């Protein structure tokens, strides 16, 4: 009884937490399924302990059982599935509609039609009638149907998604398997054996532990994709066969040695062994070990190129965003070659090297790989995969620390024409003794070629999207012009009436109020629209950066700004550069606490620079890489997200660049580096002024 009470409480808590954490259609049905299972346990417990009211509570248990098919099928159809409009076929709609009919049966037929129990609850058996037999047959078939859909979700999950949901699916599958076992025993012996209540409750606790672990520590956004391994499926069948033979030998052994255990203990052991076996079969390391063993002993070729190519192409084609595309490329490498993590490095002109753009189960690397690095030169010359286990002093001498600190096993180049557009680094291998041969390297290169085209298309798509957004500014300006026209009309009315009513005190108050409101509205509109577009021409002239920074800082009142450094003269448009400095200073002030210091430094390290520092909220590395300088991307509630985009456009038009160094919660540093001598924004020597 205590185990049952604990199981009921655990089911209710998990149902509530699921609904709290996942306020979605999937979370709702999962929560309802767990809640309904808890209610069934509660009603059965009350039926066994209520004495003369046992049959009364058993009717409520019968009602809860009638809801199991529809709720669990809906749960299996929505769990970990893609969001958006929910569309199922006519057959599934018919199945769900049919299972809803079970809810009517307890109201249509008397309880005696389902079962009769002359000695219940003293004798914990309820003998099934004809209606009850077919009733539980339909319920068991429906639960098996739901179990099949959970298995389909698991089979079609990507490696990343599988790692997140496998314990939750095993837990849910355990609950369904227990119910199927309970109802199958009822059909086999034509009686409901309520002695199984403790067994059910114990296994529910095991299932809830798996579900809770997945929800709290592993669950995240899940994307379903086709994943098939025919050889591995045969291994699963062999493992299940061994499992069944083991149970048979166990039963025969107990009879031979006259060892007797309670039936519930034996069944509990069987379920627990099955759960452990299923967890083992879903282990990434175990699956990789099996694949390696199969390839070594049974297959002439290590990879099924047709299967791998079709699966990878489908994954790329079904990606819904650029970020998801990169994740699927890296996940494919990890899945195919048995790697624990991967990262993508792409050349970024603004930072002058190859920077980590995306990672899959891989720590963030802030290091910038120079185009002059021996690793990049080797890949450009040889167009081949680099293995860190190979003896190559030319590469290892400069990159041994980079490889060791990040546990890198392979580096695969990504080409755009003859240029190395980027490269993919693969982390540590899952199976340490796995041998990688030329087939692996060929497949790595082939996937990289396909990935390079997909990345190029994704970049072009982003550029087109940005161009459309910038073009949309013209449409926005038309609406704002309409608002400005209304404000000007208001001013015209004031001017017209001023000649007649200027001496009226009430008119004077209304006029001042109207003028003030109009000015505020116009300033807001103008502030949002000022300098939205790029300037085609600049008025280039020698400008003292230190003097310009000091003059700009003095324009900002109410904030402690310090300006220091050495006078450096460059060839820029003074007004545009002042706007850039002002934008960086205002961003620093807005990111900092009131009266927090902001510093501006001017100096030279071979080429002139302006550095703006603050001790504000800072930014995450992911935001800097993916969002910072993109138009219409901002963390400000009232910002347009075009300030830093325009700053970078202006600085790059002078041949310069902006570097960013930031740590979340500790502040940011923006450094403007100007172009080399002879370019726009170049250093102006005293003898040339």
TAPESUL-V915566 format. One record per backbone hydrogen bond with DSSP energy under -0.5 kcal/mol. NH is the residue of the N-H (numbers start at 1). CO is the residue of the C=O. E is the energy in kcal/mol with one decimal. If there is no record, write none. Layout:
nh->NH co->CO e->E
nh->NH co->CO e->E
//
This chain:
nh->5 co->1 e->-2.4
nh->6 co->2 e->-2.5
nh->7 co->3 e->-2.4
nh->8 co->4 e->-2.4
nh->9 co->5 e->-2.3
nh->10 co->6 e->-2.6
nh->11 co->7 e->-2.5
nh->12 co->8 e->-2.3
nh->13 co->9 e->-2.5
nh->14 co->10 e->-2.4
nh->15 co->11 e->-2.3
nh->16 co->12 e->-2.4
nh->17 co->13 e->-2.6
nh->18 co->14 e->-2.4
nh->19 co->15 e->-2.0
nh->20 co->16 e->-2.1
nh->21 co->17 e->-2.6
nh->22 co->18 e->-2.8
nh->23 co->21 e->-0.7
nh->24 co->22 e->-2.1
nh->28 co->24 e->-2.3
nh->29 co->25 e->-2.1
nh->30 co->26 e->-2.2
nh->31 co->27 e->-2.3
nh->32 co->28 e->-2.4
nh->33 co->29 e->-2.3
nh->34 co->30 e->-2.1
nh->35 co->31 e->-2.5
nh->36 co->32 e->-2.8
nh->37 co->33 e->-1.9
nh->38 co->34 e->-2.1
nh->39 co->35 e->-2.3
nh->40 co->36 e->-2.2
nh->41 co->37 e->-1.9
nh->42 co->38 e->-2.3
nh->43 co->39 e->-2.8
nh->44 co->40 e->-2.2
nh->45 co->41 e->-2.2
nh->46 co->42 e->-2.4
nh->47 co->43 e->-2.2
nh->48 co->44 e->-1.6
nh->49 co->45 e->-1.1
nh->50 co->46 e->-1.5
nh->53 co->50 e->-1.4
nh->54 co->51 e->-1.5
nh->57 co->53 e->-1.9
nh->58 co->54 e->-1.9
nh->59 co->55 e->-1.5
nh->60 co->56 e->-1.0
nh->61 co->57 e->-1.9
nh->62 co->58 e->-2.2
nh->63 co->59 e->-2.0
nh->64 co->60 e->-2.3
nh->65 co->61 e->-2.4
nh->66 co->62 e->-1.6
nh->67 co->63 e->-0.9
nh->67 co->64 e->-0.7
nh->68 co->64 e->-0.7
nh->68 co->65 e->-0.7
nh->69 co->65 e->-0.6
nh->71 co->67 e->-1.9
nh->72 co->68 e->-2.5
nh->73 co->69 e->-2.2
nh->74 co->70 e->-2.2
nh->75 co->71 e->-2.2
nh->76 co->72 e->-2.3
nh->77 co->73 e->-1.8
nh->78 co->74 e->-1.0
nh->78 co->75 e->-0.5
nh->79 co->75 e->-2.1
nh->81 co->78 e->-1.8
nh->87 co->85 e->-0.7
nh->93 co->89 e->-2.2
nh->94 co->90 e->-2.3
nh->95 co->91 e->-2.2
nh->96 co->92 e->-2.6
nh->97 co->93 e->-2.5
nh->98 co->94 e->-2.4
nh->99 co->95 e->-2.4
nh->100 co->96 e->-1.2
nh->101 co->98 e->-1.5
nh->102 co->99 e->-1.2
nh->103 co->100 e->-1.1
nh->104 co->101 e->-1.4
nh->105 co->101 e->-0.8
nh->105 co->102 e->-0.5
nh->106 co->102 e->-0.7
nh->107 co->104 e->-1.2
nh->108 co->104 e->-1.5
nh->109 co->105 e->-2.6
nh->113 co->110 e->-1.6
nh->114 co->110 e->-0.5
nh->114 co->111 e->-1.1
nh->115 co->111 e->-1.8
nh->116 co->127 e->-2.4
nh->120 co->117 e->-0.8
nh->122 co->119 e->-0.6
nh->123 co->119 e->-2.9
nh->124 co->122 e->-0.6
nh->125 co->123 e->-2.3
nh->126 co->192 e->-1.6
nh->127 co->116 e->-2.1
nh->128 co->190 e->-1.9
nh->129 co->114 e->-2.5
nh->131 co->113 e->-0.7
nh->132 co->113 e->-1.3
nh->133 co->129 e->-2.4
nh->134 co->130 e->-1.9
nh->135 co->131 e->-2.2
nh->136 co->132 e->-2.6
nh->137 co->133 e->-1.7
nh->138 co->134 e->-2.2
nh->139 co->135 e->-1.9
nh->140 co->136 e->-2.4
nh->141 co->137 e->-2.1
nh->142 co->138 e->-2.1
nh->143 co->139 e->-2.2
nh->144 co->140 e->-2.1
nh->145 co->141 e->-2.0
nh->146 co->142 e->-2.1
nh->147 co->143 e->-2.3
nh->148 co->144 e->-2.2
nh->149 co->145 e->-1.5
nh->150 co->146 e->-1.9
nh->151 co->147 e->-2.1
nh->152 co->148 e->-2.1
nh->153 co->149 e->-2.1
nh->154 co->150 e->-2.1
nh->155 co->151 e->-2.6
nh->156 co->152 e->-1.8
nh->157 co->154 e->-0.9
nh->158 co->223 e->-0.9
nh->162 co->158 e->-3.4
nh->163 co->159 e->-1.9
nh->164 co->160 e->-1.0
nh->165 co->161 e->-2.0
nh->166 co->162 e->-1.9
nh->169 co->165 e->-2.7
nh->170 co->166 e->-2.3
nh->171 co->167 e->-2.1
nh->172 co->168 e->-2.6
nh->173 co->169 e->-3.0
nh->174 co->170 e->-2.1
nh->175 co->171 e->-1.9
nh->176 co->172 e->-2.2
nh->177 co->173 e->-2.8
nh->178 co->174 e->-2.5
nh->179 co->175 e->-2.0
nh->180 co->176 e->-2.8
nh->181 co->177 e->-2.6
nh->182 co->178 e->-2.5
nh->183 co->179 e->-2.6
nh->184 co->180 e->-2.5
nh->185 co->181 e->-2.3
nh->186 co->182 e->-1.5
nh->187 co->183 e->-2.1
nh->188 co->184 e->-2.6
nh->189 co->185 e->-2.5
nh->190 co->186 e->-0.7
nh->191 co->186 e->-1.2
nh->192 co->126 e->-3.0
nh->193 co->191 e->-0.7
nh->194 co->124 e->-2.0
nh->194 co->192 e->-0.9
nh->195 co->124 e->-0.5
nh->196 co->193 e->-1.5
nh->197 co->194 e->-1.5
nh->198 co->195 e->-0.6
nh->200 co->196 e->-2.9
nh->201 co->197 e->-2.5
nh->202 co->198 e->-2.4
nh->203 co->199 e->-2.3
nh->204 co->200 e->-2.3
nh->205 co->201 e->-1.9
nh->206 co->202 e->-1.6
nh->207 co->203 e->-2.4
nh->208 co->204 e->-3.0
nh->209 co->205 e->-2.0
nh->210 co->206 e->-1.7
nh->211 co->207 e->-2.5
nh->212 co->208 e->-3.1
nh->213 co->209 e->-2.1
nh->214 co->210 e->-2.0
nh->215 co->211 e->-2.7
nh->216 co->212 e->-2.5
nh->217 co->213 e->-2.3
nh->218 co->213 e->-0.7
nh->218 co->214 e->-1.2
nh->219 co->214 e->-3.4
nh->225 co->156 e->-2.0
nh->233 co->229 e->-1.8
nh->234 co->230 e->-1.5
nh->235 co->231 e->-1.5
nh->236 co->232 e->-2.1
nh->237 co->233 e->-2.0
nh->238 co->234 e->-2.1
nh->239 co->235 e->-2.7
nh->240 co->236 e->-2.6
nh->241 co->237 e->-2.4
nh->242 co->238 e->-2.6
nh->243 co->239 e->-2.2
nh->244 co->240 e->-2.4
nh->245 co->241 e->-2.5
nh->246 co->242 e->-2.6
nh->247 co->243 e->-2.0
nh->248 co->244 e->-2.2
nh->249 co->245 e->-2.8
nh->250 co->246 e->-2.3
nh->251 co->247 e->-2.4
nh->252 co->248 e->-2.5
nh->253 co->249 e->-2.8
nh->254 co->250 e->-2.1
nh->255 co->251 e->-1.7
nh->256 co->252 e->-2.7
nh->257 co->253 e->-2.5
nh->258 co->255 e->-0.9
nh->259 co->254 e->-3.4
nh->260 co->258 e->-0.6
nh->266 co->262 e->-2.1
nh->267 co->263 e->-2.4
nh->268 co->264 e->-2.4
nh->269 co->265 e->-2.4
nh->270 co->266 e->-2.1
nh->271 co->267 e->-2.5
nh->272 co->268 e->-2.5
nh->273 co->269 e->-2.5
nh->274 co->270 e->-2.0
nh->275 co->271 e->-2.4
nh->276 co->272 e->-2.4
nh->277 co->273 e->-2.6
nh->278 co->274 e->-2.3
nh->279 co->275 e->-2.4
nh->280 co->276 e->-2.3
nh->281 co->277 e->-2.4
nh->282 co->278 e->-1.4
nh->283 co->280 e->-1.1
nh->287 co->283 e->-2.4
nh->288 co->284 e->-2.1
nh->289 co->285 e->-2.4
nh->290 co->286 e->-2.2
nh->291 co->287 e->-2.4
nh->292 co->288 e->-2.6
nh->293 co->289 e->-2.2
nh->294 co->290 e->-2.5
nh->295 co->291 e->-2.7
nh->296 co->292 e->-2.3
nh->297 co->293 e->-1.7
nh->298 co->294 e->-2.7
nh->299 co->294 e->-0.9
nh->305 co->303 e->-1.1
nh->308 co->304 e->-2.7
nh->309 co->305 e->-2.8
nh->310 co->306 e->-2.5
nh->311 co->307 e->-2.3
nh->312 co->308 e->-2.4
nh->313 co->309 e->-2.5
nh->314 co->310 e->-2.1
nh->315 co->311 e->-2.0
nh->316 co->312 e->-2.0
nh->317 co->313 e->-2.3
nh->318 co->314 e->-1.7
nh->319 co->316 e->-1.1
nh->325 co->321 e->-2.1
nh->326 co->322 e->-2.1
nh->327 co->323 e->-2.1
nh->328 co->324 e->-2.3
nh->329 co->325 e->-2.0
nh->330 co->326 e->-2.2
nh->331 co->327 e->-2.7
nh->332 co->328 e->-2.1
nh->333 co->329 e->-1.6
nh->334 co->330 e->-2.1
nh->335 co->331 e->-2.4
nh->336 co->332 e->-2.7
nh->337 co->333 e->-2.2
nh->338 co->334 e->-0.9
nh->339 co->334 e->-1.7
nh->340 co->428 e->-2.7
nh->342 co->360 e->-2.2
nh->343 co->425 e->-2.3
nh->344 co->358 e->-2.9
nh->345 co->423 e->-3.0
nh->346 co->355 e->-2.3
nh->347 co->421 e->-2.3
nh->348 co->353 e->-3.0
nh->349 co->347 e->-0.6
nh->351 co->348 e->-0.7
nh->352 co->348 e->-1.0
nh->353 co->348 e->-1.4
nh->354 co->369 e->-3.1
nh->355 co->346 e->-2.4
nh->355 co->353 e->-0.5
nh->356 co->365 e->-0.6
nh->357 co->344 e->-3.3
nh->358 co->344 e->-1.2
nh->360 co->342 e->-3.3
nh->366 co->364 e->-0.5
nh->369 co->354 e->-2.5
nh->369 co->367 e->-0.5
nh->370 co->368 e->-0.6
nh->373 co->370 e->-1.8
nh->377 co->373 e->-2.3
nh->378 co->374 e->-2.4
nh->379 co->375 e->-2.2
nh->380 co->376 e->-2.3
nh->381 co->377 e->-2.3
nh->382 co->378 e->-3.0
nh->383 co->379 e->-2.1
nh->386 co->411 e->-2.8
nh->387 co->385 e->-0.5
nh->388 co->386 e->-0.5
nh->388 co->409 e->-2.4
nh->390 co->387 e->-1.2
nh->392 co->390 e->-1.0
nh->395 co->392 e->-1.1
nh->396 co->392 e->-2.6
nh->397 co->393 e->-1.9
nh->398 co->395 e->-0.7
nh->399 co->395 e->-1.4
nh->400 co->396 e->-1.8
nh->403 co->399 e->-2.5
nh->404 co->400 e->-2.3
nh->405 co->401 e->-2.7
nh->406 co->402 e->-1.0
nh->407 co->404 e->-1.0
nh->408 co->403 e->-2.1
nh->409 co->426 e->-3.4
nh->410 co->426 e->-1.2
nh->411 co->386 e->-2.3
nh->412 co->424 e->-3.0
nh->413 co->411 e->-0.5
nh->414 co->422 e->-3.0
nh->416 co->419 e->-2.8
nh->418 co->416 e->-0.5
nh->419 co->416 e->-1.5
nh->421 co->414 e->-1.5
nh->421 co->419 e->-1.2
nh->422 co->414 e->-1.8
nh->423 co->345 e->-2.2
nh->424 co->412 e->-2.7
nh->425 co->343 e->-2.5
nh->426 co->410 e->-2.7
nh->427 co->341 e->-3.5
nh->430 co->338 e->-2.8
nh->432 co->430 e->-0.8
nh->434 co->431 e->-1.7
nh->436 co->434 e->-0.5
nh->437 co->435 e->-0.5
nh->440 co->437 e->-0.8
nh->441 co->437 e->-1.7
nh->442 co->438 e->-2.7
nh->443 co->439 e->-2.2
nh->444 co->440 e->-2.5
nh->445 co->441 e->-2.3
nh->446 co->442 e->-2.4
nh->447 co->443 e->-2.5
nh->448 co->444 e->-1.9
nh->449 co->445 e->-2.1
nh->450 co->446 e->-1.8
nh->451 co->447 e->-2.7
nh->452 co->448 e->-2.5
nh->453 co->449 e->-1.5
nh->454 co->450 e->-1.8
nh->455 co->451 e->-2.8
nh->456 co->452 e->-2.3
nh->457 co->453 e->-2.4
nh->458 co->454 e->-2.2
nh->459 co->455 e->-2.4
nh->460 co->456 e->-2.4
nh->461 co->457 e->-2.3
nh->462 co->458 e->-2.1
nh->463 co->459 e->-2.4
nh->464 co->460 e->-2.5
nh->465 co->461 e->-2.3
nh->466 co->462 e->-2.5
nh->467 co->463 e->-2.4
nh->468 co->464 e->-2.3
nh->469 co->465 e->-2.1
nh->470 co->466 e->-2.5
nh->471 co->467 e->-2.3
nh->472 co->468 e->-1.8
nh->473 co->469 e->-0.5
nh->473 co->470 e->-1.1
nh->474 co->471 e->-1.2
nh->475 co->471 e->-0.6
nh->476 co->472 e->-2.2
nh->477 co->473 e->-2.9
nh->478 co->474 e->-1.3
nh->479 co->475 e->-1.3
nh->480 co->476 e->-2.3
nh->481 co->477 e->-2.7
nh->482 co->478 e->-1.5
nh->483 co->479 e->-1.7
nh->484 co->480 e->-2.6
nh->485 co->481 e->-2.5
nh->486 co->482 e->-1.8
nh->487 co->483 e->-2.0
nh->488 co->484 e->-2.8
nh->489 co->485 e->-2.3
nh->490 co->486 e->-1.9
nh->491 co->487 e->-2.0
nh->492 co->488 e->-2.4
nh->493 co->489 e->-2.0
nh->494 co->490 e->-1.7
nh->495 co->491 e->-2.3
nh->496 co->492 e->-2.3
nh->497 co->493 e->-2.3
nh->498 co->494 e->-1.7
nh->499 co->495 e->-0.9
nh->500 co->497 e->-0.7
nh->501 co->497 e->-2.5
nh->502 co->498 e->-1.4
nh->504 co->501 e->-1.6
nh->505 co->503 e->-0.5
nh->508 co->504 e->-2.3
nh->509 co->505 e->-2.1
nh->510 co->506 e->-2.4
nh->511 co->507 e->-3.0
nh->512 co->508 e->-2.5
nh->513 co->509 e->-2.3
nh->514 co->510 e->-2.7
nh->515 co->511 e->-3.0
nh->516 co->512 e->-2.5
nh->517 co->513 e->-2.3
nh->518 co->514 e->-2.5
nh->519 co->515 e->-2.7
nh->520 co->516 e->-2.2
nh->521 co->517 e->-2.2
nh->522 co->518 e->-2.6
nh->523 co->519 e->-2.6
nh->524 co->520 e->-2.0
nh->525 co->521 e->-2.2
nh->526 co->522 e->-3.0
nh->527 co->523 e->-2.6
nh->528 co->524 e->-1.5
nh->529 co->525 e->-1.7
nh->530 co->526 e->-2.2
nh->532 co->529 e->-1.5
nh->540 co->538 e->-1.3
nh->541 co->572 e->-2.1
nh->543 co->570 e->-2.7
nh->545 co->543 e->-0.8
nh->545 co->568 e->-3.2
nh->548 co->544 e->-2.5
nh->549 co->545 e->-2.7
nh->550 co->546 e->-2.2
nh->551 co->547 e->-2.5
nh->552 co->548 e->-2.3
nh->553 co->549 e->-2.3
nh->554 co->550 e->-1.8
nh->555 co->551 e->-0.7
nh->555 co->552 e->-0.8
nh->556 co->553 e->-1.4
nh->557 co->555 e->-0.6
nh->561 co->559 e->-1.0
nh->562 co->598 e->-2.2
nh->564 co->600 e->-2.4
nh->566 co->602 e->-2.0
nh->570 co->543 e->-2.1
nh->571 co->682 e->-1.6
nh->572 co->541 e->-2.0
nh->572 co->570 e->-0.9
nh->574 co->539 e->-0.5
nh->574 co->572 e->-0.7
nh->577 co->573 e->-2.7
nh->578 co->574 e->-2.3
nh->579 co->575 e->-1.9
nh->580 co->576 e->-1.9
nh->581 co->577 e->-2.5
nh->582 co->578 e->-2.8
nh->583 co->579 e->-2.3
nh->584 co->580 e->-2.2
nh->585 co->581 e->-2.5
nh->586 co->582 e->-2.8
nh->587 co->583 e->-2.3
nh->588 co->584 e->-2.1
nh->589 co->585 e->-2.4
nh->590 co->586 e->-2.7
nh->591 co->587 e->-1.8
nh->592 co->588 e->-0.6
nh->592 co->589 e->-0.9
nh->596 co->593 e->-2.1
nh->598 co->560 e->-2.0
nh->599 co->613 e->-1.8
nh->600 co->562 e->-3.2
nh->601 co->611 e->-3.0
nh->602 co->564 e->-2.1
nh->603 co->609 e->-2.0
nh->605 co->607 e->-2.0
nh->609 co->603 e->-2.3
nh->610 co->672 e->-1.7
nh->611 co->601 e->-3.1
nh->612 co->670 e->-2.8
nh->613 co->599 e->-2.7
nh->613 co->611 e->-0.5
nh->614 co->668 e->-2.1
nh->615 co->597 e->-0.6
nh->617 co->591 e->-2.2
nh->624 co->620 e->-2.0
nh->625 co->621 e->-2.2
nh->626 co->622 e->-2.3
nh->627 co->623 e->-2.5
nh->628 co->623 e->-1.9
nh->630 co->627 e->-1.3
nh->632 co->641 e->-2.0
nh->633 co->630 e->-1.3
nh->633 co->641 e->-0.9
nh->634 co->632 e->-0.5
nh->646 co->642 e->-2.4
nh->647 co->643 e->-2.2
nh->648 co->644 e->-2.4
nh->649 co->645 e->-1.9
nh->650 co->646 e->-2.5
nh->651 co->647 e->-2.7
nh->652 co->648 e->-2.7
nh->653 co->649 e->-1.5
nh->654 co->650 e->-0.7
nh->654 co->651 e->-1.0
nh->655 co->652 e->-1.6
nh->656 co->651 e->-2.2
nh->657 co->673 e->-2.3
nh->659 co->671 e->-2.8
nh->661 co->669 e->-2.3
nh->663 co->667 e->-2.0
nh->665 co->617 e->-4.0
nh->666 co->663 e->-2.6
nh->667 co->663 e->-1.0
nh->668 co->614 e->-0.5
nh->669 co->661 e->-2.5
nh->670 co->612 e->-2.5
nh->671 co->659 e->-2.5
nh->671 co->669 e->-0.5
nh->672 co->610 e->-3.1
nh->673 co->657 e->-2.9
nh->673 co->671 e->-0.6
nh->674 co->608 e->-2.0
nh->679 co->676 e->-1.7
nh->681 co->571 e->-1.8
nh->682 co->679 e->-1.9
nh->684 co->569 e->-2.4
nh->685 co->683 e->-0.7
nh->688 co->685 e->-1.9
nh->689 co->685 e->-0.6
nh->689 co->686 e->-0.8
//
